[in-house]
Amino acid sequence: MTVIDILLVTYLIFRLLKLIRGTRAWRVVGGVTVLIAAFILSDFFGLRTLHWILQEATTLAPVALAILFLPELRQAMEGFARLGLWPDRFMTEKDALGGDALEEIVAASAEMAELRTGALIVIERVSQLDDIVENGIPVHAQVTAALLCAIFNDGSPLHDGAVIIRRGQILAAACRLPLSDNREIDSHFHMRHRAGIGVSEQSDCVALVVSEERGQLSAAIEGKVTKLSGVKELREFLSRELRGGLSQKSRRRRKTVEPLP
């Protein structure tokens, strides 16, 4: 049992360090380490006043750390739910992305990439993004390629922001997303990509990004970005992440879209 206990604690520490690596929280951990070292050294060298101040400060440490690490703690709790134990196993293919919504998203993404139209599409999986939906403009319409392209058209008042999709329905548009503060993000990624990465860090969603400059298709999951080379790869990626792969029925009814150059 002792070995199991040690392994569990080691795993939890590893997950925590992996979670905060390269973020603002990593710098907070550095500051806390310095304070702990100062507390120990002040006692060792007999610096009573400094030691007393640091000792009194430690009584507020749990509350202060909870406030400082609030976003990371939320992400960690949601991360444990994505370990494959539950509730993903209770979701059906329809729950993740119902009907023909996947094909509509693929068609819209291909068209916007070809026209160099920037877009940010966030697709829920298990966690619901109600707080983000509330800061956008309600849509509550079935996902269609025409509607997505119309929303992200430069002349649309809704193009500046993200679209949130839940079970084949566009809940809201022009939504503001949290920006990632991960310092290891590629410098070529701008605000749209940082927003997609940021929301994927705080939720188990899939954030699909269409670059306005290069027409590049990318997808962010759990703070990691995957560049997609074309429509075929996009379809396979979304099918794998949202529907567990293409079913025979989906293959028969999917639309033919020319791959991106």
Residue pairs with C-beta under 8 A, 6 or more apart in sequence:
15 76
15 79
16 76
19 25
19 72
19 75
19 76
19 79
20 26
20 29
20 69
20 72
21 184
22 182
22 183
22 184
23 72
23 180
23 181
23 182
23 183
24 181
25 68
25 69
25 71
25 72
28 68
28 69
32 65
35 54
35 57
38 50
38 54
39 51
39 54
39 55
39 58
41 47
42 48
42 50
42 51
42 54
43 51
66 73
71 178
71 202
74 202
75 201
75 202
78 127
78 202
78 203
78 204
79 222
81 87
81 126
81 127
81 204
82 88
82 126
82 204
82 222
87 126
88 125
88 126
91 125
91 126
93 243
93 244
93 247
94 167
95 167
96 125
96 167
96 242
96 243
96 244
97 123
97 165
97 167
97 168
97 238
97 242
97 243
98 167
98 168
99 142
99 168
100 168
100 253
101 142
101 143
101 165
101 168
101 169
102 235
102 238
102 239
102 242
102 243
102 250
103 235
103 250
103 253
103 254
103 255
104 143
104 144
104 145
104 148
105 121
105 123
105 143
105 145
105 148
105 165
105 208
105 238
106 231
106 234
106 235
106 238
106 255
106 257
107 145
107 255
107 257
108 119
108 144
108 145
108 146
108 148
108 149
109 119
109 121
109 208
109 210
109 217
109 231
109 234
110 231
110 234
110 257
110 258
110 260
111 117
111 145
111 149
112 118
112 119
112 148
112 149
112 152
112 210
112 215
113 210
113 211
113 215
113 216
113 217
113 260
114 215
114 260
115 215
116 211
116 212
116 213
116 214
116 215
117 149
117 152
117 153
117 154
117 210
117 212
118 152
118 159
118 192
118 210
118 211
118 212
119 148
119 152
119 163
119 208
119 209
119 210
120 161
120 162
120 163
120 177
120 192
120 195
120 196
120 207
120 208
120 209
120 210
121 148
121 162
121 163
121 165
121 207
121 208
121 209
122 129
122 132
122 162
122 163
122 164
122 165
122 175
122 177
122 196
122 199
122 205
122 206
122 207
122 208
123 165
123 205
123 206
123 207
123 208
123 238
123 242
124 164
124 165
124 166
124 167
124 203
124 205
125 204
125 205
125 206
125 241
125 242
126 204
127 203
127 204
127 205
128 166
129 164
129 199
129 203
129 205
132 162
132 164
132 172
132 175
132 176
132 177
132 199
133 164
133 171
133 172
133 175
134 172
135 175
135 176
136 161
136 162
136 164
136 171
136 172
136 173
136 174
136 175
136 176
137 158
137 172
137 173
137 174
138 171
138 172
139 151
139 163
139 170
139 171
139 172
139 173
140 169
140 170
140 171
141 147
141 169
141 170
142 168
142 169
142 170
143 165
143 168
143 169
143 170
147 170
148 163
148 170
150 156
151 158
151 159
151 163
151 170
151 173
152 158
152 159
152 163
152 210
153 159
157 174
158 173
158 174
159 174
160 174
161 173
161 174
161 175
161 176
161 177
162 173
162 174
162 175
162 176
162 177
162 195
162 196
162 199
162 207
163 170
163 172
163 173
163 175
164 170
164 171
164 172
164 173
164 175
165 171
177 195
177 196
177 198
177 199
177 207
178 195
178 198
178 199
178 201
178 202
179 191
179 194
179 195
179 198
180 194
180 195
180 197
180 198
180 201
180 223
181 198
182 197
182 201
182 223
185 193
185 194
185 197
185 225
186 225
189 197
189 225
192 209
192 211
192 212
193 209
193 211
193 218
193 220
193 225
195 207
196 207
196 208
196 209
196 218
196 220
196 225
197 207
197 220
197 223
197 225
199 205
199 207
199 220
200 206
200 207
200 220
200 221
200 222
200 223
200 224
201 222
201 223
204 221
204 222
205 221
206 219
206 220
206 221
206 238
206 241
206 242
207 219
207 220
207 221
208 217
208 218
208 219
208 234
208 238
209 217
209 218
209 219
209 220
210 216
210 217
211 217
211 218
215 260
216 227
217 227
217 228
217 229
217 230
217 234
217 260
218 225
218 226
218 227
218 228
219 225
219 226
219 228
219 234
219 237
219 238
219 241
220 226
221 241
226 237
228 234
228 237
229 260
230 259
230 260
231 257
231 258
231 259
231 260
232 259
235 246
235 254
236 246
239 245
239 246
239 250
243 250
246 254
